[in-house]
């Protein structure tokens, strides 16, 4: 993402909490919030990007499969290894 692409970001750091059984429930909560009038008013009129960070590629894969049914939500994901190497916004 480039400067100006987003104003607000919610951050979720997943430590062993991501399972195929629990993740859809958590994502439905985000879906309800992002569709509500509160999401826009809470974040200065813009919908926030939700960044999920995972400790493993397999956990991220579970997330990507579960999140594929939420096309309107602004969801992003990364692993700690990628962030260690490239940083949150990529190379400067």
VEXDREN-2710 file (C-alpha; in Angstrom, 1 decimal):
% VEXDREN-2710
k/r/px/py/pz
1/UNK/0.0/0.0/0.0
2/UNK/1.1/3.5/-0.7
3/UNK/0.8/6.6/1.4
4/UNK/-2.8/7.9/1.0
5/UNK/-4.3/4.5/0.2
6/UNK/-5.8/4.2/3.6
7/UNK/-6.2/6.2/6.7
8/UNK/-7.2/3.7/9.4
9/UNK/-5.9/0.2/10.1
10/UNK/-7.1/-2.3/12.6
11/UNK/-4.5/-4.8/13.6
12/UNK/-4.9/-8.5/14.6
13/UNK/-1.9/-10.5/15.7
14/UNK/-2.8/-14.1/15.7
15/UNK/-0.9/-16.4/18.1
16/UNK/-2.3/-19.9/17.8
17/UNK/-5.9/-18.6/17.9
18/UNK/-6.6/-19.2/14.2
19/UNK/-8.5/-22.4/13.6
20/UNK/-10.8/-23.3/10.7
21/UNK/-13.6/-23.6/13.3
22/UNK/-13.1/-20.3/15.1
23/UNK/-12.1/-18.0/12.3
24/UNK/-15.4/-17.8/10.4
25/UNK/-17.1/-16.6/13.6
26/UNK/-14.5/-13.9/14.1
27/UNK/-14.7/-12.8/10.5
28/UNK/-18.5/-12.5/10.7
29/UNK/-18.1/-10.1/13.6
30/UNK/-15.9/-7.9/11.4
31/UNK/-18.4/-8.2/8.5
32/UNK/-21.2/-7.0/10.8
33/UNK/-19.1/-4.1/12.1
34/UNK/-17.9/-3.0/8.7
35/UNK/-21.5/-3.0/7.4
36/UNK/-22.7/-1.0/10.3
37/UNK/-22.8/2.8/10.4
38/UNK/-20.3/2.7/13.3
39/UNK/-17.3/1.6/11.2
40/UNK/-17.3/4.7/9.0
41/UNK/-18.1/7.1/11.9
42/UNK/-15.5/5.5/14.1
43/UNK/-12.8/6.0/11.5
44/UNK/-13.3/9.5/10.2
45/UNK/-15.7/8.5/7.4
46/UNK/-13.5/5.8/5.9
47/UNK/-13.7/2.1/6.3
48/UNK/-10.6/0.7/8.0
49/UNK/-8.3/-1.9/6.6
50/UNK/-8.0/-4.9/8.9
51/UNK/-4.4/-6.3/8.9
52/UNK/-4.1/-9.9/10.2
53/UNK/-0.6/-11.0/11.1
54/UNK/0.2/-14.7/11.5
55/UNK/3.1/-16.7/12.8
56/UNK/3.0/-19.3/10.0
57/UNK/2.0/-19.5/6.4
58/UNK/-0.3/-22.4/7.2
59/UNK/-2.3/-20.2/9.6
60/UNK/-2.4/-17.4/7.0
61/UNK/-3.7/-20.0/4.5
62/UNK/-6.6/-20.9/6.8
63/UNK/-7.4/-17.2/7.1
64/UNK/-7.3/-16.6/3.3
65/UNK/-9.7/-19.5/2.7
66/UNK/-12.1/-18.3/5.4
67/UNK/-11.9/-14.7/4.3
68/UNK/-12.5/-15.4/0.6
69/UNK/-16.3/-15.1/1.2
70/UNK/-15.9/-11.5/2.5
71/UNK/-15.1/-9.7/-0.7
72/UNK/-16.3/-6.3/0.5
73/UNK/-14.2/-6.2/3.7
74/UNK/-10.8/-4.6/3.4
75/UNK/-8.7/-7.4/4.8
76/UNK/-5.0/-7.8/4.5
77/UNK/-2.7/-10.5/5.8
78/UNK/1.0/-11.2/6.3
79/UNK/3.3/-13.5/8.3
80/UNK/5.8/-12.4/10.9
81/UNK/8.6/-13.7/8.6
82/UNK/7.5/-11.4/5.8
83/UNK/7.2/-8.4/8.1
84/UNK/10.6/-9.2/9.6
85/UNK/12.1/-9.1/6.2
86/UNK/10.2/-6.3/4.5
87/UNK/8.5/-4.3/7.3
88/UNK/4.9/-3.3/7.5
89/UNK/4.8/-1.0/4.5
90/UNK/7.5/-2.8/2.4
91/UNK/10.9/-1.5/1.5
92/UNK/11.4/2.3/1.9
END
